[in-house]
Amino acid sequence: MRTFFFRRSWRERVLLLAVLMVGVVIWLFTVIGQSRSWRERWSGQKATLDSQAVWLNNAAPLAEQLQSRLAQVQQGRSLNATQLVGQLDAVVKRQHFAYRIDPPTTAQKPPVIIHSVSLSLEKAELPALAAFVDDLCASLPLVNIEQFVITPDRRNPAQLDVRLKLTGLELLP
């Protein structure tokens, strides 16, 4: 290899060294990129394992806390999907809104069943909307507002179109 290199003219030697150096630089950048991605994957796995360790170390206190909170909830106050829609309908009618309630979806996650309902209110004014939210919280304590989207009405910006996603808990027997 040495004789091959020294038989070349100076220009060819410089070009061969330049090509070799470009190859070495490309190889170094590839190695650096691979080591960086390996280090990021390693640190990501470490963070995941640390998070899992925290949850596993706190599993017993969390289970006790869940059981104590579930014991505080009265069985008769939890609502099934039909009761949730019915009581939600009653609360909305008390506020005299034009509305639409979508059919509920249900997800079972023992020890509870989670019912989700989408509610659309049309042309609501802000004070009436605030009164509705207060009435909703007082009437349905186990119902949570997950999503609350307010858009002004196109013709009358003082009136609001509101979309809510509500979830209610039902305790499993």
C-alpha positions as CSV (number, residue, x, y, z in Angstrom):
1,M,0.0,0.0,0.0
2,R,2.9,2.3,0.8
3,T,4.6,1.7,-2.6
4,F,1.2,2.3,-4.3
5,F,0.9,5.7,-2.5
6,F,4.5,6.9,-3.1
7,R,4.5,6.0,-6.8
8,R,1.8,8.6,-7.4
9,S,2.4,12.2,-8.2
10,W,1.9,14.9,-5.5
11,R,-1.5,15.9,-6.9
12,E,-2.7,12.3,-6.7
13,R,-1.3,11.9,-3.2
14,V,-3.1,15.0,-2.0
15,L,-6.4,13.9,-3.7
16,L,-6.1,10.4,-2.2
17,L,-5.5,11.9,1.3
18,A,-8.5,14.2,0.8
19,V,-10.7,11.3,-0.2
20,L,-9.4,9.3,2.7
21,M,-10.0,12.2,5.1
22,V,-13.6,12.7,3.8
23,G,-14.2,9.0,4.3
24,V,-12.8,9.2,7.9
25,V,-15.0,12.3,8.6
26,I,-18.1,10.6,7.3
27,W,-17.3,7.5,9.4
28,L,-16.7,9.6,12.5
29,F,-20.0,11.4,12.1
30,T,-21.8,8.1,11.6
31,V,-20.2,6.7,14.8
32,I,-21.1,9.9,16.7
33,G,-24.7,9.8,15.5
34,Q,-25.1,6.1,16.5
35,S,-23.5,6.7,19.9
36,R,-25.8,9.7,20.5
37,S,-28.9,7.7,19.5
38,W,-27.8,4.8,21.7
39,R,-27.2,7.1,24.7
40,E,-30.7,8.7,24.2
41,R,-32.3,5.3,24.0
42,W,-30.4,4.3,27.2
43,S,-31.4,7.4,29.1
44,G,-35.1,7.0,27.9
45,Q,-35.2,3.5,29.1
46,K,-33.6,4.6,32.4
47,A,-36.3,7.2,32.9
48,T,-39.0,4.7,32.1
49,L,-37.6,2.2,34.6
50,D,-37.3,4.9,37.2
51,S,-40.9,5.9,36.7
52,Q,-42.0,2.2,37.0
53,A,-40.0,1.8,40.1
54,V,-41.7,4.8,41.7
55,W,-45.2,3.4,40.8
56,L,-44.2,-0.1,42.1
57,N,-42.8,1.3,45.3
58,N,-46.0,3.3,45.9
59,A,-48.4,0.5,44.8
60,A,-49.6,-0.4,48.3
61,P,-50.2,3.2,49.5
62,L,-52.0,4.0,46.2
63,A,-54.2,1.0,46.5
64,E,-55.1,1.9,50.0
65,Q,-55.8,5.5,49.0
66,L,-58.1,4.3,46.1
67,Q,-60.0,1.9,48.4
68,S,-60.5,4.7,51.0
69,R,-61.7,7.1,48.4
70,L,-64.1,4.5,46.9
71,A,-65.4,3.8,50.4
72,Q,-66.2,7.5,50.7
73,V,-68.3,7.5,47.5
74,Q,-71.8,6.4,48.2
75,Q,-73.0,3.6,46.0
76,G,-76.4,5.2,45.4
77,R,-74.8,8.4,44.0
78,S,-73.0,6.7,41.2
79,L,-74.9,6.8,37.9
80,N,-75.1,4.3,35.0
81,A,-75.1,5.7,31.5
82,T,-78.9,6.1,31.2
83,Q,-79.1,7.9,34.5
84,L,-76.2,10.1,33.6
85,V,-77.8,11.2,30.3
86,G,-81.2,11.7,32.1
87,Q,-79.9,13.8,34.9
88,L,-77.7,15.8,32.5
89,D,-80.8,16.4,30.3
90,A,-82.7,17.7,33.4
91,V,-79.8,20.1,34.4
92,V,-79.7,21.5,30.8
93,K,-83.4,21.9,30.6
94,R,-83.4,23.9,33.9
95,Q,-81.1,26.4,32.2
96,H,-83.3,26.6,29.0
97,F,-80.5,25.9,26.5
98,A,-80.7,24.7,23.0
99,Y,-78.6,21.5,23.2
100,R,-77.7,18.1,21.8
101,I,-76.5,15.2,23.8
102,D,-74.6,12.4,22.0
103,P,-75.0,8.8,23.0
104,P,-72.7,7.8,25.9
105,T,-69.7,5.6,25.5
106,T,-68.6,3.3,28.3
107,A,-65.2,2.0,29.4
108,Q,-64.9,-0.5,32.2
109,K,-61.9,-0.1,34.4
110,P,-62.4,-2.0,37.6
111,P,-63.4,-0.9,40.2
112,V,-65.4,1.7,38.2
113,I,-67.1,2.1,34.9
114,I,-66.5,5.3,33.1
115,H,-69.3,6.8,31.0
116,S,-68.4,9.6,28.6
117,V,-71.0,11.9,27.1
118,S,-70.6,14.8,24.6
119,L,-72.9,17.8,25.1
120,S,-73.3,20.7,22.7
121,L,-74.9,24.0,23.8
122,E,-75.9,26.5,21.2
123,K,-76.2,30.3,21.7
124,A,-75.5,30.4,25.4
125,E,-74.7,33.6,27.2
126,L,-71.8,33.7,29.6
127,P,-73.8,34.2,32.9
128,A,-76.2,31.4,32.0
129,L,-73.2,29.2,31.1
130,A,-71.6,29.9,34.5
131,A,-74.9,29.1,36.3
132,F,-75.1,25.9,34.3
133,V,-71.7,24.8,35.3
134,D,-72.4,25.5,39.0
135,D,-75.7,23.6,38.8
136,L,-73.9,20.7,37.0
137,C,-71.3,20.5,39.8
138,A,-73.9,20.6,42.5
139,S,-76.3,18.2,40.9
140,L,-73.9,15.6,39.6
141,P,-70.9,15.4,42.0
142,L,-69.4,12.3,40.3
143,V,-69.4,13.9,36.9
144,N,-66.2,15.5,35.6
145,I,-65.9,18.0,32.8
146,E,-63.0,16.6,30.7
147,Q,-63.2,19.0,27.8
148,F,-64.7,22.5,27.5
149,V,-64.6,24.2,24.1
150,I,-66.1,27.7,23.8
151,T,-66.6,29.4,20.4
152,P,-68.4,32.6,19.8
153,D,-71.5,32.5,17.6
154,R,-70.8,33.8,14.1
155,R,-73.8,36.1,13.9
156,N,-73.8,37.3,17.5
157,P,-70.4,37.1,19.3
158,A,-72.1,37.7,22.7
159,Q,-73.6,34.3,22.4
160,L,-71.4,31.2,22.7
161,D,-71.5,27.8,21.2
162,V,-70.1,25.3,23.8
163,R,-69.0,21.7,23.5
164,L,-68.4,19.7,26.6
165,K,-67.1,16.2,27.2
166,L,-68.4,14.9,30.5
167,T,-67.4,11.7,32.3
168,G,-69.2,10.0,35.1
169,L,-68.2,7.2,37.4
170,E,-70.3,4.1,38.2
171,L,-69.1,1.8,40.9
172,L,-69.0,-1.8,40.1
173,P,-70.9,-4.0,42.6
